[in-house]
Amino acid sequence: MLLCTAAVILPCSFYALSTVDMLSLAEKTALVSAMVNMPEGSLALLEDRFRDKLSEKEAYEDGYYGEAPENREDITPYNMPYPQMESSAPQEEGETSSSSASEKNAVPKAPSPATDTTHVIPQRYRGTIVQENMAGYREGLLTYGAGYLRNYTEFSDEEIETIMKKGNNIQLEDTTEPQVLIFHTHATESYEPYDSDTYDTRNNWRTTDNNNNMVAVGNALEAQLKAAGIGVIHDTTQHDYPSYNGSYERSAETIKSYLEKYPSIKVCLDVHRDAIQREEDLIVKPVTEIDGKKAAQLMIITGSDDGTMNIPHWRENLRFAAAVQDQLEQDYPTLTRPIFFCYRKYNMDLTTGSLLFEVGSNANTLEESIYTANLVGKSLGKLLAPVKEK
């Protein structure tokens, strides 16, 4: 299936499109249809690409995303709004009324309302933020333990489930050597400044200030893993600055250099944030509540190979992704969105423990995302607890 490659790095707003006179109305409509609610959103990237008049085909020629899509209809289910319902799923016979949302097939509750009402944006620059709990309770998802996966490949559901059921394939050792690498292909991605129901359409959600971009989120993840006794390297290189194009090629060189220097590294985590745009001036905030506090929902991306991307060990990455999400959902129900399993590379050919984390979206706040990174770090520390020598 080639649909999963649609708009790999182009989801963003009509605002960017409106700045490009060369696009006809029909072209704008087609682009937004492909862009909405897909991972790796970037308004800045779209502006750069169309400023240079690059075609869609050229956007795929680096080989990181497979062939350009021919049809986008199959992404529609992924774009639909998630229903916000308060009741839990029907109980099985023998269940007690104390069953919680942590159980499989439970319907997550809607997030609490936005809290900020003091920062007023001029009407002409005002867009809408919709909060949604995008946890995996929808039909058509595959499951492993407490986790969910959406299969965008041509591999059968049965084959994918068989792979996931093999369980976690990553086991760390009791050593002081680094075993986890955290890095950011798109380090300058940033978040909304306030927990609000509106946003400023002039915001491009990017900053080189490492206190307010993905590096800050990575710092929280790093701290929790180190607290669990795991050796971690957190690379803070801004691979997407000053040029966004070529980010993955540059981060690949960073990964290779660390793997060569530290053969002990078994896990490589590329930490990003998503961008979900459903209409011209409407963006989506994937959020849940953990212990009464808002947390940006995490989406794990793991890639497969359609024969064009040379990811020979994608099954190992898939096993790891499933194990991570299962642990997260056991510890913090509804913290994750379904695993995004598709024909994408994202440098996952370099290790068998490579995952891409989308921590919230541009509509979340940094506080919500750092909270999530702390929770993820605690669960990962538990899952990857080093084997102690006897």
Phi, psi and omega in degrees: 000127181265354186297328186294343179277355185300129174052049184301319183232028184239006183292127175190205193253163174298339179304314179295319182295325184292345180273358184244105184292338186289343184273130175282166178300320180297320180294321178299315181299316180296319181295314182294325176303322181279333189278327192300136169057034174246154183293167175067048180282146177199111176295320181297321181295317180298317179300317180296315184296316183281337174295325178272002177059040177281141178278165178299322180301318181296332180294344182253358190287348179284354175084359183280342188235015180075201182279156178293144183290150177255339185210139184242007186298328185289349178276354183305313180302330181285341183270344187292142177299146177277130179295141180256100183239145183269333185280154178274170179295157179305140182278145173283155179302131179098347178284151177265165182290352181276001179304134185255174180291354179285343182283151182304141178074006175290146179269120182292147178285156176292145178291159178291159182297160175298149185259336186272124178230009188262337184263104185268129179258136177308140187307320184290345179248013188265124173246171184252138174251127177250125178272131179220137170274107187258031178295160188276084176237008185275162178290157176085010180258148173270156183232151169216113185060235180267002184261167181230152179218140173254121185268111178255023180246177177270358174292142183292152177301323181297319179293318180296316180296322178298319178296313182297323183291350175290343174086182184297132181253001183251123176228120180276160182254163178276087184212157176273353178291148178294134179237350178233132174247123173252132179210177185219105174298323178240071185295331187276002175299141182221188191233177174291143181285340185224153171279091190227166175261007175225160176220162180271118184294349177277351182287131176255003174052049176217143175204146176271000178282110184291352174279349185228013179237202186293339177297321178297322178292317177298326178299318180294318178297316178302314184299319181291321179293319177295324178296335178274003178085022182257132177287125186230140167246127176247106179274127185254016179302135176270086184292344182258012180226134006277351180249131176284317179299137180087008183301316183290326176297319181290319179292331176298318179295324177297314180300312182301320181295320179289320179296326178289320182284324183233085179298348180288344183293127180243342184231131177236118184244116178263108189261119181233183163229152183274177171216119185239110182241122184257332177220178185305319183232036180226120177242157187249137179250105177282115189214149172221178177240126177240119182054042176076010183235137181293135178230135175291132181285144182262137170242125177268132176247129173226136189262156175240184184230124177264014181098357182246351190246353175057059173243079188295336185248034182298331180296326178292319177297321179297316178301317180295316180301315181297319180294320179297313182294321177303314180297316181299315182288331173293318183281320186221080183308136180076008179291335185248152165272166178302144175303136178264103184250117191203177177278083177219155185258299177049038177064019181281002175278352189272334176216168175264010176232042184258125176223153173249126179256125170258104182268098182068198178226180178297344180275345176283169175262161177298321179301315179297323183284323176294321176301315178298316180300322177295318179294317179298317180299320179295316180292318178297320178300322178290315181295320187259015183312122183302144175286119181281136178289139181273000000 
